Every structure is written in C-alpha cells, then in structure tokens.
Amino acid sequence: MKTLRLVVAGTPGAGKSTFVRTISDIEVIDTDRSATDKTALLKPKTTVAFDYGRFVFGSILEVQIYGTPGQSRFNFMWDFLIQRAHTYILLVAAHRPNDFHYARQILLFMNQRVQIPMLIGITHSDCPGACTTDEIMNRLGFMNDKNRPPVLNVNPTERGSVVEAVMGSMALLVAQQNVPQSTNKGEPSPAPQAKAKTPYQFPLPNFSRGR
C-alpha cells in the first residue's frame, strides 16, 4: 500500500480541523487549546501543533492528513509539515476578505520551501458577504488564468466535498509527477509546474461522494 502525506493549510477559522475530522477513518489526533489571542473571536479553541487523520482507499493508498495551525507564531510547524508533504491544500474562507493577504503569506511561505502539487479550497462561499472566486484568486496573487492552481469550493463539514478535494489533490500528484519544477522560488506557482518529491505510479481508485 502506498502512503501519501497531505497537508491542509490556511488561516484561522478556514475549516482545517473540521476538514481533517470529516474525512478521517480514525479518531483524529489534535492539539487544540483554548484560544488566547484574536482567534478567540472566531472560535474558542485553536490548533497549536497539528491535526492528524488518516483516510484509506481500499488496499491501494493510505492518505495521512495533517492540518496546520493557522497562527503565524506556529510557522515552525508549517515548515516541519510541508517539508514532508507530497501535496497540499490551502483553505481560504470566502467571507473573510481581511484574511486574504494572510492566506497569500501562507501560500508564499509554503512555496518558498517546496514545489509540490497544490490546490485552493474556497470555504464559507455560501455565507453573507462571501467574495467571488476571481476576487479571492486575485488577492492571492493569481491575476490571470495562466498561472492559477486548481480551485474548488469546499464544505469542510460534508464528507463528499472533502473527499472531492482530496481526490483532486491526488490527481494533481499523479498527473504532474514528471513535470519540471518552477524556477520562480517564492512566487505562487501554477499547478502544472509543481512536481512531487517522490514519484507515485498507481491508478486512482474509484471515488464516491459517500462513505
């Protein structure tokens, strides 16, 4: 059985912990603690190290899923987790435009350290005041379609939606494993330029939106 490590990153409250809990086949290991900074305005607890869950596709593949902490003071964990990842998903809350600049900083942080397949997951798109996908992508630094990574609307509370995001991330890994890396280190890289650190030659399993 192949093992793939997927990192789920994003700003506080974007849905990272919920994402991991929704898809995990095991009881999630978390490091939630009471929020003591401005994050407390969003939620009573926050991740201070990482969330860990596991999702198994039959006898073909085990996906180890790591949710990062959102606050920048824990960016040493971002570095630790992303260096060991094969692919990652950046969650962005569509109804919090004040967080878009911070989401871009997270994206740049990750891309300065690794060049691996990634996609953007837009959460809370059904909330009042939610921005459009084009607005969000422009604020993340993707001004045109040429260099945009794949984008999905993701509901972290719905298993089918989360499975779709994980499936999309794995499909990128398989499709792009032999594509050369981008030479523009530190800048948002288009998805076709990403390259996995470890080749994975395996057929994608059949996915369903339910369990």
C-alpha positions in Angstrom: 0.0 0.0 0.0 1.3 3.4 -0.9 1.4 6.2 1.6 0.7 9.9 0.7 1.1 12.8 3.1 -1.4 15.7 2.5 -1.1 19.0 4.4 -4.2 21.2 4.9 -3.1 24.8 5.5 -5.0 28.1 5.8 -5.9 31.0 8.0 -7.6 30.5 11.4 -11.3 29.5 11.1 -11.0 28.5 7.4 -12.0 24.9 8.3 -8.8 22.9 8.5 -9.6 20.9 11.7 -13.1 20.3 10.5 -11.8 19.1 7.1 -9.5 16.6 8.8 -12.2 15.3 11.2 -14.7 15.0 8.4 -12.6 12.6 6.2 -10.6 10.7 8.8 -11.2 7.0 9.2 -9.6 7.1 12.6 -10.1 9.3 15.7 -8.3 12.5 14.9 -5.2 13.3 16.9 -5.4 17.0 17.7 -3.5 19.7 19.7 -6.4 22.1 20.2 -6.0 24.5 23.1 -8.1 27.5 24.3 -7.5 30.5 22.0 -6.0 33.4 23.9 -5.4 35.9 21.0 -7.8 37.4 18.5 -8.5 33.9 17.2 -10.8 33.6 20.2 -13.2 36.0 18.4 -13.6 33.3 15.7 -13.6 30.1 17.8 -13.0 29.0 21.4 -10.1 26.6 20.6 -7.3 26.6 18.1 -4.7 24.2 16.8 -1.2 24.8 18.2 0.8 22.0 16.5 -1.3 19.9 14.0 -4.3 17.8 13.5 -3.7 14.3 12.2 -6.1 12.0 10.4 -6.0 9.1 8.0 -8.0 8.1 5.0 -7.6 4.7 3.3 -8.6 3.9 -0.2 -9.1 0.1 -0.2 -5.7 -1.7 -0.4 -4.3 0.9 -2.8 -3.5 4.0 -0.8 -3.3 5.5 2.7 -3.6 9.2 2.9 -2.1 10.8 6.0 -3.7 14.2 6.5 -2.1 16.9 8.6 -3.9 20.1 9.4 -1.6 23.0 10.2 -2.1 25.7 12.9 -3.4 29.0 11.5 -1.4 31.5 13.5 2.0 32.6 12.2 3.7 32.1 15.5 3.4 28.4 14.8 5.0 28.7 11.4 7.8 26.3 12.5 5.1 23.6 12.3 4.2 24.8 8.8 7.8 24.3 7.8 8.1 20.9 9.6 4.9 19.5 8.0 5.2 20.9 4.4 8.8 19.6 4.1 7.4 16.1 4.5 4.3 16.5 2.3 3.6 15.2 -1.1 0.8 17.6 -1.8 -1.2 20.3 0.0 -4.5 22.2 0.0 -4.8 25.9 1.1 -8.2 26.6 2.6 -9.5 30.2 2.2 -12.7 31.5 3.9 -14.5 33.4 1.2 -16.4 35.6 3.7 -13.3 37.0 5.4 -11.6 39.3 2.9 -9.4 40.7 5.6 -7.7 37.3 5.8 -6.8 37.1 2.1 -3.5 38.8 2.5 -2.5 36.5 5.3 -3.6 33.5 3.2 -1.3 34.8 0.5 1.6 34.9 3.0 0.9 31.3 4.0 1.0 30.4 0.3 4.3 32.1 -0.3 5.8 30.5 2.9 4.9 27.1 1.6 6.2 27.7 -1.9 9.5 29.1 -0.7 10.1 25.7 0.9 8.7 23.1 -1.5 7.4 22.9 -5.0 4.7 20.2 -4.8 1.2 20.0 -6.3 -1.4 22.1 -4.5 -4.9 23.4 -4.9 -7.0 26.2 -3.4 -10.1 25.2 -1.4 -12.7 28.0 -1.0 -14.8 27.6 2.1 -17.8 29.5 3.5 -18.7 30.6 0.0 -22.4 30.4 1.0 -22.0 32.9 3.8 -23.2 36.5 3.6 -20.6 38.8 2.1 -18.6 36.0 0.5 -16.3 37.1 -2.2 -16.2 35.5 -5.7 -13.5 33.0 -6.7 -12.0 35.6 -9.1 -11.8 38.2 -6.3 -10.1 35.7 -4.0 -7.6 34.5 -6.5 -6.6 38.0 -7.5 -6.0 38.8 -3.8 -3.8 35.7 -3.5 -1.7 36.9 -6.4 -3.1 35.0 -9.3 -4.1 37.7 -11.6 -4.9 35.6 -14.7 -5.9 32.1 -15.6 -2.5 31.2 -16.9 -0.8 30.6 -13.5 -3.8 29.7 -11.4 -3.8 26.4 -9.5 -6.9 24.4 -9.4 -9.7 25.8 -7.3 -12.6 24.0 -5.6 -15.5 25.1 -3.4 -15.1 23.0 -0.2 -17.6 22.5 2.6 -15.4 21.1 5.4 -18.5 19.6 7.2 -19.5 17.5 4.2 -17.6 14.3 3.6 -18.3 14.2 -0.1 -17.0 17.7 -0.6 -13.8 16.9 1.4 -13.3 13.6 -0.5 -13.5 15.6 -3.7 -10.8 17.9 -2.6 -8.5 15.1 -1.5 -9.2 13.3 -4.8 -8.3 16.4 -6.7 -5.1 16.8 -4.8 -4.1 13.2 -5.5 -5.0 13.5 -9.2 -2.6 16.5 -9.4 0.2 14.4 -7.8 -0.3 11.6 -10.3 -0.7 13.9 -13.4 2.2 16.2 -12.6 4.8 13.9 -11.1 7.0 14.1 -14.2 6.6 17.9 -14.9 9.7 20.1 -14.2 9.6 22.4 -11.2 9.1 26.2 -11.4 12.3 28.2 -11.2 10.4 31.2 -9.6 11.0 30.2 -6.0 8.8 32.0 -3.5 6.2 33.1 -6.0 2.8 31.4 -6.4 3.4 28.6 -8.8 1.0 27.4 -11.4 -0.2 23.9 -10.7 1.2 22.4 -14.0 4.7 23.5 -12.8 4.6 21.6 -9.5 6.5 18.4 -9.1 6.1 15.7 -6.4 9.3 14.9 -4.5 8.5 11.2 -4.8 7.1 9.6 -7.9 3.9 7.6 -7.3 2.9 5.3 -10.1 -0.5 3.9 -9.2 -4.0 4.1 -10.6 -6.5 6.3 -8.9 -9.2 4.3 -7.1 -12.9 4.8 -7.8 -14.2 7.6 -5.5 -17.8 8.1 -4.4 -19.2 11.1 -2.6 -20.3 9.0 0.3 -18.6 6.6 2.5 
